[in-house]
Amino acid sequence: MPQDSCQPIRDFIEQLDTEIRELTDLLPELPLSQRPVTKLHIADLKRQRTRMKRALQACMQAKRTGA
């Protein structure tokens, strides 16, 4: 069990950030036909990152309150 119970969430957010950055960097190199679907995927990843950031805030708040 990790010492910091919120660390797995932080790690996942970091993975999402990396994937978003890599796909964004790759976008100009993609054929025009693949760009819209890639942009949609990036948007989905950003929404997921937002949800995970909220989960991290809730985790950190729970740790502070001892819940």
C-alpha positions in Angstrom: 0.0 0.0 0.0 1.5 3.4 -0.9 2.3 5.8 1.9 0.5 8.6 0.1 -3.0 7.2 -0.7 -3.4 10.0 -3.3 -0.2 9.2 -5.2 -1.8 6.8 -7.6 -4.2 9.6 -8.7 -1.2 12.0 -9.1 0.6 9.3 -11.2 -2.4 8.9 -13.4 -2.7 12.6 -13.9 0.9 12.7 -14.9 0.3 9.9 -17.5 -2.6 11.8 -18.9 -0.5 15.0 -19.2 2.2 13.1 -21.0 -0.3 11.5 -23.4 -2.0 14.9 -24.1 1.4 16.5 -24.7 2.6 13.7 -27.1 -0.6 13.7 -29.1 -0.6 17.5 -29.3 3.0 17.5 -30.6 2.1 14.8 -33.1 -0.9 16.5 -34.5 0.8 18.6 -37.2 2.5 15.4 -38.5 -0.8 13.5 -38.9 -2.6 13.2 -42.2 -5.5 15.7 -42.3 -8.0 12.8 -42.2 -6.7 11.7 -38.8 -6.6 15.1 -37.1 -10.3 15.4 -36.1 -10.4 12.0 -34.4 -7.1 12.8 -32.6 -8.4 16.2 -31.5 -11.5 14.4 -30.1 -9.2 12.0 -28.3 -7.2 14.8 -26.8 -10.4 16.5 -25.7 -11.5 13.3 -24.0 -8.2 13.0 -22.2 -8.4 16.6 -21.0 -11.9 15.9 -19.6 -10.6 12.8 -17.9 -7.7 14.8 -16.5 -10.2 17.4 -15.1 -12.1 14.6 -13.4 -8.9 13.1 -11.9 -7.8 16.5 -10.6 -11.2 16.8 -8.8 -10.6 13.3 -7.4 -7.2 14.3 -6.2 -8.6 17.4 -4.5 -11.2 15.2 -2.8 -8.5 12.7 -1.8 -6.3 15.4 -0.3 -9.3 17.0 1.5 -10.2 13.5 2.9 -6.6 13.1 4.2 -6.8 16.5 5.9 -10.1 15.8 7.6 -9.0 12.2 8.5 -11.9 10.6 6.6 
